[in-house]
């Protein structure tokens, strides 16, 4: 026969419950493992962020280098340097644009976003797509062609300063860090939400090969 157990009075049971620490280890483990998982996923995500940043910068450099030796993406970029307001009739063709102010005409900047139908944009995007985060399109590239008096000569090929901007990109976290840290802080945060990457820009001087297709 099983021995009879005497039921303790309520005050004694409450005192016993207050002294009982049999579940303390489980509670401590739950808090520690949550903090450990938060730190682990934070290291993974911020490592991915650093890699995405570096890859996007490299993609911008590649895009600018290709754009400098390919036909212009934007309309309004002249094929040659015309006479500027200071180029008198006796200024011969072949005179360097930097020989004096206004020797070569300044057509003004030409700027446009990339489109898939443009051969130069399509070639560039095919080269840099593996380096870009999800959601990037040809429209993420913006091209600008500006006159630089230190480049080219009167009557020669128009050699602009070519700028490529990479913009509108988003970085996606693999974990919602805000929800993971909420039990520890007592409130939900935006940590772990998708964030926009800053605009990246590279400028390089154009080359005469921009009139060709094999660069």
N, CA and C of each residue as an Amber inpcrd file, in Angstrom:
protein
   645
   0.8310000  -1.1900000   0.0000000   0.0000000   0.0000000   0.0000000
   0.8720000   1.2480000   0.0000000   0.4290000   2.2550000  -0.7510000
   1.1590000   3.5110000  -0.8030000   0.9190000   4.2940000   0.4800000
   1.9810000   4.9160000   0.9860000   1.7890000   5.7160000   2.2070000
   0.8920000   6.9080000   1.9340000   0.1130000   7.2440000   2.8780000
  -0.7750000   8.3870000   2.7260000   0.0030000   9.6930000   2.8260000
  -0.2970000  10.6100000   1.9190000   0.3600000  11.9150000   1.9420000
  -0.5660000  12.9200000   2.6290000   0.0230000  13.6080000   3.5670000
  -0.7540000  14.6310000   4.2560000  -0.7180000  15.9180000   3.4400000
  -1.8350000  16.4550000   3.2100000  -1.9290000  17.7130000   2.4780000
  -1.4840000  18.8490000   3.3980000  -0.5140000  19.6190000   2.9030000
  -0.0310000  20.7520000   3.6910000  -1.0360000  21.8850000   3.6360000
  -1.1030000  22.6290000   4.6780000  -1.9960000  23.8110000   4.6300000
  -1.5030000  24.8060000   3.5840000  -2.4190000  25.6540000   3.1370000
  -2.1120000  26.5960000   2.0550000  -0.9090000  27.4830000   2.3570000
  -0.7630000  28.0860000   3.5150000   0.4160000  28.9210000   3.7800000
   1.7250000  28.1510000   3.6400000   1.7230000  26.8920000   4.1070000
   2.9420000  26.0970000   4.0080000   3.2610000  25.7790000   2.5550000
   2.2020000  25.4840000   1.7650000   2.4290000  25.2030000   0.3450000
   2.9600000  26.4330000  -0.3760000   2.4930000  27.6060000  -0.0390000
   2.9780000  28.8310000  -0.6780000   4.4460000  29.0780000  -0.3300000
   4.8050000  28.8090000   0.9420000   6.2070000  28.9760000   1.3290000
   7.0920000  27.9670000   0.5910000   6.5830000  26.7760000   0.4150000
   7.3410000  25.7510000  -0.3130000   7.5160000  26.1410000  -1.7900000
   6.4520000  26.6790000  -2.3760000   6.5080000  27.1000000  -3.7840000
   7.4990000  28.2540000  -3.9700000   7.5450000  29.1820000  -2.9970000
   8.4520000  30.3210000  -3.1010000   9.9060000  29.8920000  -3.0340000
  10.1660000  28.7940000  -2.2810000  11.5490000  28.3230000  -2.1530000
  11.9490000  27.3460000  -3.2630000  10.9740000  26.8850000  -4.0350000
  11.2530000  25.8780000  -5.0680000  11.9650000  26.5240000  -6.2700000
  13.1570000  26.0510000  -6.6570000  13.9440000  26.5790000  -7.7720000
  14.1490000  25.5430000  -8.8780000  13.2840000  24.5610000  -8.9470000
  13.4710000  23.4730000  -9.9110000  13.3430000  23.9350000 -11.3600000
  12.5950000  25.0330000 -11.6370000  12.4440000  25.5060000 -13.0230000
  13.2950000  26.7070000 -13.3650000  14.1550000  27.1440000 -12.4470000
  14.9560000  28.3460000 -12.6920000  15.9390000  28.1550000 -13.8320000
  16.5230000  26.9770000 -13.9180000  17.5110000  26.7140000 -14.9770000
  16.8750000  26.8160000 -16.3530000  15.6590000  26.3200000 -16.4930000
  14.9720000  26.3790000 -17.7850000  14.6940000  27.8170000 -18.1960000
  14.2940000  28.6490000 -17.2550000  14.0400000  30.0650000 -17.5630000
  15.3260000  30.7680000 -17.9780000  16.3990000  30.5170000 -17.2410000
  17.6850000  31.1340000 -17.5890000  18.1590000  30.6830000 -18.9650000
  17.9660000  29.3820000 -19.2550000  18.3670000  28.8680000 -20.5650000
  17.5870000  29.5430000 -21.6850000  16.2700000  29.7470000 -21.4860000
  15.4300000  30.3770000 -22.5160000  15.9190000  31.7910000 -22.8190000
  16.2970000  32.5450000 -21.7830000  16.7770000  33.9080000 -21.9900000
  18.1380000  33.9190000 -22.6750000  19.0330000  33.0310000 -22.2630000
  20.3820000  32.9960000 -22.8320000  20.3500000  32.5470000 -24.2900000
  19.5600000  31.4980000 -24.5940000  19.5310000  31.0010000 -25.9680000
  18.9050000  32.0350000 -26.8980000  17.9480000  32.8090000 -26.3980000
  17.3560000  33.8700000 -27.2200000  18.3890000  34.9410000 -27.5490000
  19.1840000  35.3220000 -26.5510000  20.2390000  36.3010000 -26.7850000
  21.2960000  35.7480000 -27.7310000  21.6230000  34.4680000 -27.5730000
  22.6070000  33.8370000 -28.4530000  22.1240000  33.8210000 -29.9030000
  20.8520000  33.4530000 -30.1090000  20.3060000  33.4140000 -31.4720000
  20.2730000  34.8180000 -32.0760000  19.9200000  35.8090000 -31.2500000
  19.9010000  37.1880000 -31.7520000  21.2860000  37.6140000 -32.2260000
  22.3120000  37.3440000 -31.4200000  23.6780000  37.7240000 -31.7970000
  24.1310000  36.9530000 -33.0320000  23.7890000  35.6700000 -33.1190000
  24.2060000  34.8730000 -34.2680000  23.5990000  35.3970000 -35.5690000
  22.2670000  35.6350000 -35.5630000  21.6160000  36.1350000 -36.7690000
  22.0480000  37.5710000 -37.0860000  22.3450000  38.3620000 -36.0540000
  22.8320000  39.7240000 -36.2980000  24.1900000  39.6940000 -37.0030000
  25.0770000  38.8060000 -36.5660000  26.3840000  38.6820000 -37.2130000
  26.2260000  38.2470000 -38.6670000  25.3340000  37.2870000 -38.9000000
  25.1070000  36.8130000 -40.2740000  24.5630000  37.9380000 -41.1510000
  23.5260000  38.6440000 -40.6600000  22.8830000  39.6710000 -41.4720000
  23.8000000  40.8700000 -41.7300000  24.5150000  41.3210000 -40.7070000
  25.3810000  42.4770000 -40.9250000  26.6100000  42.0980000 -41.7360000
  27.0070000  40.8280000 -41.6890000  28.0370000  40.3640000 -42.6070000
  27.5500000  40.3810000 -44.0480000  26.2960000  39.9610000 -44.2560000
  25.6940000  40.0230000 -45.5910000  25.5720000  41.4730000 -46.0540000
  25.2360000  42.3820000 -45.1340000  25.1200000  43.7920000 -45.4930000
  26.4620000  44.3520000 -45.9730000  27.5440000  44.0180000 -45.2640000
  28.8680000  44.4860000 -45.6790000  29.2420000  43.9240000 -47.0380000
  28.9240000  42.6500000 -47.2650000  29.2220000  42.0300000 -48.5710000
  28.4110000  42.6780000 -49.6820000  27.1210000  42.9290000 -49.4240000
  26.2600000  43.5610000 -50.4360000  26.7580000  44.9540000 -50.7770000
  27.1880000  45.7080000 -49.7600000  27.7210000  47.0560000 -49.9690000
  28.9570000  47.0010000 -50.8700000  29.9040000  46.1220000 -50.5400000
  31.1410000  46.0170000 -51.3210000  30.8530000  45.5520000 -52.7420000
  29.9290000  44.6000000 -52.8930000  29.5970000  44.0930000 -54.2270000
  28.9310000  45.1790000 -55.0740000  28.0570000  45.9950000 -54.4650000
  27.4010000  47.0730000 -55.2100000  28.4050000  48.1390000 -55.6500000
  29.3810000  48.4360000 -54.7910000  30.4210000  49.3880000 -55.1820000
  31.2350000  48.8560000 -56.3590000  31.5660000  47.5750000 -56.3140000
  32.3000000  46.9730000 -57.4280000  31.4720000  46.9880000 -58.6960000
  30.1820000  46.7210000 -58.5750000  29.2960000  46.7610000 -59.7360000
  29.2530000  48.1510000 -60.3480000  29.2430000  49.1750000 -59.5130000
  29.2340000  50.5560000 -60.0170000  30.5140000  50.8690000 -60.7750000
  31.6520000  50.4060000 -60.2780000  32.9240000  50.6200000 -60.9620000
  32.9370000  49.9350000 -62.3260000  32.4410000  48.6980000 -62.3620000
  32.3880000  47.9720000 -63.6410000  31.4670000  48.6770000 -64.6240000
  30.3010000  49.1220000 -64.1290000  29.3420000  49.8000000 -65.0000000
  29.9350000  51.0730000 -65.5920000  30.6430000  51.8720000 -64.7730000
  31.2350000  53.1130000 -65.2670000  32.3330000  52.8250000 -66.2890000
  33.1220000  51.7880000 -66.0350000  34.2140000  51.4620000 -66.9630000
  33.6780000  51.0290000 -68.3170000  32.6010000  50.2420000 -68.3350000
  32.0180000  49.8170000 -69.6080000  31.3450000  50.9960000 -70.3040000
  30.6030000  51.8200000 -69.5360000  29.9020000  52.9590000 -70.1330000
  30.8650000  53.9410000 -70.7850000  32.1000000  54.0290000 -70.2820000
  33.0690000  54.9790000 -70.8220000  33.5610000  54.5830000 -72.2060000
  33.3930000  53.3100000 -72.5830000  33.9070000  52.8500000 -73.8750000
  32.7920000  52.3070000 -74.7630000  31.5640000  52.6830000 -74.4730000
  30.4270000  52.2390000 -75.2720000  29.6360000  53.4590000 -75.7550000
  28.8050000  53.2800000 -76.7740000  27.9600000  54.3940000 -77.2210000
  27.1150000  54.9290000 -76.0800000  26.8450000  56.2350000 -76.0600000
  26.0820000  56.8360000 -74.9580000  24.6970000  56.2170000 -74.8020000
  24.2580000  56.1090000 -73.5730000  22.9200000  55.6150000 -73.2810000
  21.8950000  56.7160000 -73.5110000  22.2670000  57.9540000 -73.1860000
  21.3310000  59.0780000 -73.2310000  21.3440000  59.7740000 -74.5890000
  20.2100000  60.3540000 -74.9340000  20.1310000  61.1700000 -76.1330000
  20.7440000  62.5390000 -75.8650000  21.1560000  63.2210000 -76.9170000
  21.6900000  64.5680000 -76.7800000  23.1790000  64.6360000 -76.5620000
  23.8840000  63.5090000 -76.6300000  25.3430000  63.5070000 -76.4960000
  25.9360000  63.6310000 -77.9010000  26.6400000  64.7280000 -78.1970000
  27.1540000  64.9220000 -79.5630000  28.2490000  63.9200000 -79.8970000
  28.5020000  63.7630000 -81.1820000  29.5500000  62.8400000 -81.6330000
  30.9130000  63.5140000 -81.6810000  30.9430000  64.8450000 -81.8100000
  32.2230000  65.5350000 -81.9210000  32.1650000  66.8760000 -81.1940000
  33.3360000  67.4460000 -80.9670000  33.4360000  68.7510000 -80.3130000
  33.2870000  69.8660000 -81.3470000  32.2200000  70.6540000 -81.1920000
  32.0160000  71.7870000 -82.0810000  32.6980000  73.0300000 -81.5400000
  32.6510000  74.0990000 -82.3100000  33.2750000  75.3600000 -81.9030000
  32.5010000  75.9970000 -80.7540000  33.2400000  76.4580000 -79.7720000
  32.6390000  77.1550000 -78.6610000  32.5370000  78.6470000 -78.9410000
  31.9770000  79.4250000 -78.0160000  31.7920000  80.8680000 -78.2300000
  33.1080000  81.6330000 -78.3400000  34.1970000  81.0840000 -77.8030000
  35.4850000  81.7830000 -77.8540000  36.3810000  81.2780000 -78.9750000
  35.9030000  80.3650000 -79.7710000  36.7140000  79.8080000 -80.8550000
  36.5300000  80.6530000 -82.1070000  37.4290000  81.5630000 -82.3250000
  37.3650000  82.4160000 -83.5220000  37.6560000  81.5840000 -84.7670000
  37.4020000  82.2070000 -85.8920000  37.5920000  81.4890000 -87.1530000
  39.0300000  81.0310000 -87.3420000  39.9810000  81.7710000 -86.7330000
  41.3850000  81.3980000 -86.9340000  41.8470000  80.2910000 -85.9950000
  40.9550000  79.8170000 -85.0700000  41.3040000  78.6810000 -84.2150000
  41.1040000  77.4110000 -85.0310000  42.1740000  76.7080000 -85.2640000
  42.1180000  75.5580000 -86.1640000  41.5850000  74.3250000 -85.4490000
  41.0340000  73.4310000 -86.2490000  40.6090000  72.1490000 -85.7100000
  41.8400000  71.3940000 -85.2060000  41.6840000  70.6810000 -84.1410000
  42.7980000  69.9870000 -83.5100000  43.3180000  70.7250000 -82.2920000
  42.8530000  71.9760000 -82.0810000  43.2490000  72.7200000 -80.8910000
  42.6230000  72.0830000 -79.6580000  43.4120000  71.8850000 -78.6380000
  42.9090000  71.2660000 -77.4170000  41.8250000  72.1290000 -76.7760000
  40.8080000  71.4980000 -76.2670000  39.7240000  72.2390000 -75.6280000
  40.2310000  73.0290000 -74.4230000  41.2580000  72.5350000 -73.7710000
  41.7740000  73.2140000 -72.5900000  42.7170000  74.3650000 -72.9330000
  42.8990000  74.6210000 -74.2220000  43.7960000  75.7090000 -74.6130000
  43.2280000  77.0710000 -74.2380000  41.9550000  77.1360000 -73.9870000
  41.3210000  78.3980000 -73.6070000  39.8510000  78.1770000 -73.3360000
  39.2660000  79.0620000 -72.5550000  37.8560000  78.9280000 -72.2450000
  36.9850000  79.1240000 -73.4700000  36.0380000  78.2290000 -73.6770000
  35.1030000  78.3610000 -74.7860000  35.6460000  77.9100000 -76.1160000
  36.7810000  77.2200000 -76.1480000  37.2990000  76.7090000 -77.4240000
  36.3290000  75.6750000 -77.9920000  35.9080000  74.7550000 -77.1630000
  34.9700000  73.7190000 -77.5880000  33.5880000  74.0130000 -76.9890000
  32.5590000  73.6950000 -77.7420000  31.1850000  73.9510000 -77.3090000
  30.7990000  73.0050000 -76.1690000  30.0870000  73.5550000 -75.1990000
  29.5720000  72.7630000 -74.0920000  28.1060000  72.4490000 -74.3690000
  27.7840000  71.1980000 -74.7060000  26.3920000  70.8680000 -75.0240000
  25.5060000  70.7380000 -73.7960000  26.0950000  70.8450000 -72.6070000
  25.3130000  70.6540000 -71.3870000  25.2310000  69.1880000 -71.0180000
  24.9030000  68.9000000 -69.7610000  24.8440000  67.5000000 -69.3230000
  23.6580000  66.7690000 -69.9330000  23.8660000  65.5020000 -70.1900000
  22.7940000  64.6070000 -70.6340000  22.6830000  63.4950000 -69.6020000
  21.4820000  63.3160000 -69.0460000  21.3000000  62.3380000 -67.9770000
  20.0340000  61.5270000 -68.2240000  20.0960000  60.2340000 -67.9210000
  18.9410000  59.3680000 -68.1260000  19.1230000  58.0760000 -67.3320000
  18.0260000  57.3940000 -67.0940000  18.0640000  56.0870000 -66.4390000
  18.2180000  55.0020000 -67.4890000  18.7890000  53.8870000 -67.0750000
  18.9880000  52.7820000 -67.9960000  17.6820000  52.0980000 -68.3560000
  17.6130000  51.6050000 -69.5740000  16.4500000  50.8390000 -70.0380000
  16.9620000  49.5530000 -70.6820000  16.1860000  48.4830000 -70.5180000
  16.6190000  47.1780000 -71.0010000  16.8010000  47.1490000 -72.5100000
  16.0560000  48.0070000 -73.2420000  16.1310000  47.9870000 -74.7010000
  17.4140000  48.6120000 -75.2390000  18.1290000  49.3600000 -74.4040000
  19.3620000  50.0030000 -74.8530000  20.5110000  48.9870000 -74.8120000
  21.2630000  48.8300000 -75.9190000  22.3350000  47.8130000 -75.9570000
  23.4130000  48.0410000 -74.8910000  23.8010000  49.3100000 -74.6660000
  24.8340000  49.5880000 -73.6670000  24.3460000  49.2210000 -72.2750000
  23.1120000  49.6170000 -71.9370000  22.5470000  49.2760000 -70.6330000
  22.4290000  47.7700000 -70.4640000  21.9560000  47.0900000 -71.5130000
  21.7730000  45.6420000 -71.4330000  23.1080000  44.9310000 -71.2020000
  24.1540000  45.3850000 -71.8860000  25.4670000  44.7680000 -71.7100000
  25.9890000  44.9910000 -70.2870000  25.8460000  46.2190000 -69.7980000
  26.3300000  46.5310000 -68.4490000  25.5730000  45.7250000 -67.4060000
  24.2520000  45.6940000 -67.5200000  23.4500000  45.0130000 -66.5000000
  23.7370000  43.5180000 -66.4880000  23.9800000  42.9310000 -67.6640000
  24.3090000  41.5080000 -67.7140000  25.6180000  41.2150000 -66.9890000
  26.5450000  42.1700000 -67.0250000  27.8380000  41.9800000 -66.3680000
  27.7440000  42.1220000 -64.8500000  26.9150000  43.0430000 -64.3800000
  26.9080000  43.3530000 -62.9470000  25.7500000  42.7140000 -62.1880000
  24.8110000  42.0860000 -62.8860000  23.6340000  41.5300000 -62.2060000
  23.9990000  40.5780000 -61.0710000  25.0000000  39.6870000 -61.2290000
  25.3230000  38.7790000 -60.1100000  25.8090000  39.4890000 -58.8550000
  26.2440000  40.7480000 -58.9830000  26.7680000  41.4820000 -57.8370000
  25.7000000  42.2950000 -57.1150000  24.5100000  42.3830000 -57.6920000
  23.4740000  43.2620000 -57.1470000  22.4750000  42.5000000 -56.2920000
  21.8640000  43.1690000 -55.3120000  20.8440000  42.5130000 -54.4810000
  19.5610000  42.2800000 -55.2670000  18.6930000  41.4610000 -54.6990000
  17.4070000  41.1710000 -55.3340000  16.6180000  42.4580000 -55.5310000
  15.9010000  42.5270000 -56.6390000  15.0860000  43.7000000 -56.9190000
  15.7520000  44.7250000 -57.8120000  17.0520000  44.5790000 -58.0820000
  17.7450000  45.5340000 -58.9520000  17.3080000  45.3260000 -60.4020000
  17.1510000  46.4290000 -61.1230000  16.7740000  46.3870000 -62.5380000
  17.6750000  47.3290000 -63.3250000  17.4920000  47.3340000 -64.6420000
  18.2500000  48.2640000 -65.4710000  17.9870000  49.7050000 -65.0580000
  16.7760000  49.9770000 -64.5550000  16.4360000  51.3250000 -64.1110000
  17.1710000  51.7570000 -62.8600000  17.8450000  50.8190000 -62.1760000
  18.6530000  51.1900000 -61.0130000  19.9200000  51.9320000 -61.4170000
  20.2560000  51.8760000 -62.6970000  21.4310000  52.5720000 -63.2220000
  21.0240000  53.9210000 -63.7990000  21.7770000  54.9600000 -63.4570000
  21.5550000  56.2810000 -64.0410000  22.8610000  56.7700000 -64.6300000
  22.7990000  57.2280000 -65.8840000  23.9790000  57.6550000 -66.6210000
  23.9420000  59.1700000 -66.8250000  25.0870000  59.7990000 -66.6690000
  25.2080000  61.2430000 -66.8900000  26.4820000  61.5060000 -67.6890000
  26.3510000  62.3280000 -68.7360000  27.4850000  62.6980000 -69.5930000
  27.6560000  64.2110000 -69.5120000  28.8250000  64.6550000 -69.0050000
  29.0940000  66.0860000 -68.8190000  30.3300000  66.5010000 -69.6060000
  30.2670000  67.6870000 -70.1530000  31.4130000  68.2460000 -70.8760000
  32.5400000  68.5590000 -69.9030000  33.7620000  68.2150000 -70.2970000
  34.9510000  68.5200000 -69.5070000  35.9660000  69.1680000 -70.4460000
  36.2880000  70.4510000 -70.2350000  37.2120000  71.1450000 -71.1550000
  38.6160000  70.5580000 -71.1540000  38.9350000  69.7290000 -70.1840000
  40.2630000  69.1250000 -70.1550000  40.3600000  67.8790000 -71.0290000
  39.2470000  67.5000000 -71.6360000  39.2270000  66.3000000 -72.4670000
  38.9180000  66.6690000 -73.9130000  39.6220000  66.0610000 -74.8360000
  39.3060000  66.2230000 -76.2480000  39.8980000  67.4630000 -76.8890000
  39.6050000  67.6180000 -78.1810000  40.1080000  68.7450000 -78.9700000
  39.0530000  69.1650000 -79.9750000  39.1760000  70.3670000 -80.4700000
  38.2010000  70.9420000 -81.3940000  38.1230000  70.1060000 -82.6730000
  36.9190000  69.6940000 -83.0030000  36.7080000  68.8870000 -84.1880000
  36.8910000  67.4070000 -83.9630000  37.3990000  67.0330000 -82.7950000
  37.6160000  65.6180000 -82.5040000  36.4010000  64.9870000 -81.8490000
  36.4900000  63.7040000 -81.5390000  35.3590000  63.0290000 -80.8850000
  35.0380000  63.6800000 -79.5410000  33.7710000  63.7960000 -79.2660000
  33.3300000  64.3520000 -77.9780000  33.6690000  63.3590000 -76.8750000
  34.4550000  63.7960000 -75.9130000  34.8970000  62.9270000 -74.8120000
  34.3600000  63.5050000 -73.5050000  33.2300000  63.0320000 -73.0340000
  32.6440000  63.5920000 -71.8100000  33.1850000  62.9040000 -70.5610000
  32.8360000  63.4610000 -69.4370000  33.0290000  62.7770000 -68.1600000
  31.7810000  61.9350000 -67.9330000  31.9710000  60.6330000 -67.8140000
  30.8490000  59.6950000 -67.6990000  30.6510000  59.3370000 -66.2220000
  29.4330000  59.5440000 -65.7390000  29.0910000  59.2060000 -64.3570000
  27.9890000  58.1580000 -64.3540000  28.1900000  57.1090000 -63.5680000
  27.1680000  56.0750000 -63.4030000  26.7580000  56.0480000 -61.9370000
  25.4630000  56.1910000 -61.6940000  24.9030000  56.1130000 -60.3480000
  24.1210000  54.8150000 -60.2120000  24.3020000  54.1440000 -59.0830000
  23.5180000  52.9610000 -58.7430000  22.6280000  53.3540000 -57.5770000
  21.3240000  53.2920000 -57.7830000  20.4060000  53.8560000 -56.7980000
  19.1470000  53.0120000 -56.6710000  18.4180000  53.2640000 -55.5810000
  17.1360000  52.5940000 -55.3840000  17.2310000  51.1370000 -54.9780000
  18.3750000  50.7100000 -54.4390000  18.5350000  49.3100000 -54.0530000
  18.0860000  49.1040000 -52.6040000  17.5790000  47.9080000 -52.3180000
  17.1260000  47.5500000 -50.9750000  17.9180000  46.3370000 -50.4860000
  18.2570000  46.3620000 -49.1850000  18.8950000  45.2030000 -48.5680000
  17.8630000  44.4690000 -47.7330000  17.7550000  43.1460000 -47.9350000
  16.7690000  42.3430000 -47.2240000  17.4610000  41.5120000 -46.1410000
  17.0220000  41.6860000 -44.8980000  17.5120000  40.8610000 -43.8030000
  16.8960000  39.4660000 -43.8970000  17.6420000  38.4480000 -43.4930000
  17.1010000  37.0890000 -43.4960000  16.3360000  36.7970000 -42.2110000
  16.5120000  37.6120000 -41.1900000  15.8250000  37.3940000 -39.9180000
  15.2420000  38.7110000 -39.4240000  14.1370000  38.6030000 -38.7020000
  13.5120000  39.7850000 -38.1200000  14.1240000  40.0040000 -36.7370000
  15.1890000  40.7800000 -36.6870000  15.8990000  40.9920000 -35.4290000
  15.0480000  41.7510000 -34.4210000  14.1460000  42.5870000 -34.9220000
  13.2920000  43.3480000 -34.0170000  12.4040000  42.4570000 -33.1730000
  11.8190000  41.4100000 -33.7820000  10.9670000  40.4930000 -33.0270000
  11.7820000  39.6230000 -32.0870000  13.0100000  39.3040000 -32.4910000
  13.8440000  38.4520000 -31.6430000  14.2630000  39.1690000 -30.3710000
  14.5010000  40.4700000 -30.4680000  14.9800000  41.2060000 -29.3010000
  13.8330000  41.7270000 -28.4350000  12.6040000  41.6770000 -28.9580000
  11.4530000  42.2070000 -28.2120000  11.2840000  41.5720000 -26.8310000
  11.4140000  40.2350000 -26.6710000  11.2680000  39.6750000 -25.3230000
  12.3260000  40.1560000 -24.3410000  13.4770000  40.5960000 -24.8500000
  14.5440000  41.0620000 -23.9660000  14.4030000  42.5450000 -23.6260000
  13.8480000  43.3200000 -24.5540000  13.7280000  44.7610000 -24.3330000
  12.3220000  45.1730000 -23.9250000  11.3520000  44.3000000 -24.2010000
   9.9830000  44.6300000 -23.8520000   9.2490000  45.4290000 -24.9100000
   9.8820000  45.6790000 -26.0670000   9.2130000  46.4350000 -27.1240000
   9.7280000  46.0050000 -28.4910000   8.8600000  46.1600000 -29.4970000
   9.1980000  45.8300000 -30.8770000  10.0110000  46.9620000 -31.4900000
  11.0560000  46.6250000 -32.2450000  11.8670000  47.6270000 -32.9310000
  11.8400000  47.3630000 -34.4270000  12.3700000  48.3110000 -35.1930000
  12.4450000  48.1420000 -36.6530000  13.7280000  47.4410000 -37.0710000
  14.5330000  47.0020000 -36.1100000  15.7680000  46.3020000 -36.4300000
  15.4440000  45.0170000 -37.1760000  16.0400000  44.8500000 -38.3390000
  15.7690000  43.6760000 -39.1580000  14.8340000  43.9550000 -40.3150000
  14.2750000  45.1680000 -40.3910000  13.4420000  45.5340000 -41.5350000
  14.3360000  45.8780000 -42.7270000  13.8030000  45.7250000 -43.9300000
  14.5740000  46.0560000 -45.1240000  15.0100000  47.5210000 -45.0870000
  16.2460000  47.7780000 -45.5180000  16.7770000  49.1400000 -45.4990000
  17.2680000  49.5080000 -46.8910000  17.1450000  50.7860000 -47.2860000
  17.6590000  51.2180000 -48.5950000  19.1730000  51.4010000 -48.5410000
  19.8350000  50.9780000 -49.5950000  21.2640000  51.2240000 -49.6980000
  21.4900000  52.6380000 -50.2290000  22.5230000  53.3340000 -49.7800000
  22.7850000  54.6870000 -50.2790000  23.1870000  54.6640000 -51.7480000
  22.9730000  55.7830000 -52.4130000  23.3430000  55.9010000 -53.8230000
  24.8610000  55.8120000 -53.9610000  25.2990000  55.0620000 -54.9590000
  26.7270000  54.9210000 -55.2310000  27.0180000  55.5260000 -56.5920000
  28.1210000  56.2480000 -56.6980000  28.4270000  56.9930000 -57.9180000
  29.9050000  56.8800000 -58.2620000  30.1840000  56.6480000 -59.5400000
  31.5500000  56.5790000 -60.0470000  31.6200000  57.4240000 -61.3190000
  32.6440000  58.2610000 -61.4320000  32.8530000  59.0850000 -62.6340000
  34.2050000  58.7470000 -63.2430000  34.2190000  58.5470000 -64.5460000
  35.4580000  58.2790000 -65.2780000  35.4080000  59.0520000 -66.5930000
  36.5500000  59.4480000 -67.1320000  36.5380000  60.1150000 -68.4440000
  36.1960000  59.1500000 -69.5530000  35.3860000  59.6100000 -70.4940000
  35.0680000  58.7870000 -71.6390000  36.2710000  58.5740000 -72.5310000
  36.1670000  57.6670000 -73.4610000  37.2460000  57.3770000 -74.3840000
  36.7120000  57.4050000 -75.8080000  37.6470000  57.5600000 -76.7470000
  37.2450000  57.5800000 -78.1480000  36.5730000  56.2760000 -78.5640000
  36.8740000  55.1910000 -77.8580000  36.2750000  53.9040000 -78.1880000
  34.7760000  53.9020000 -77.9720000  34.2550000  54.9570000 -77.3540000
  32.8140000  55.0230000 -77.1180000  32.0400000  55.0130000 -78.4400000
  32.7170000  55.2920000 -79.5450000  32.0550000  55.2550000 -80.8370000
  32.0360000  53.8510000 -81.4210000  32.6950000  52.9160000 -80.7640000
  32.7340000  51.5400000 -81.2480000  31.8100000  50.6540000 -80.4290000
  31.9190000  49.3610000 -80.6490000  31.0700000  48.4230000 -79.9320000
  31.8670000  47.3090000 -79.2800000  33.1760000  47.2500000 -79.5200000
  33.9650000  46.1380000 -78.9920000  34.8540000  46.5650000 -77.8390000
  35.1050000  47.8900000 -77.6740000  35.7890000  48.4610000 -76.5340000
  36.9010000  47.6510000 -75.9600000
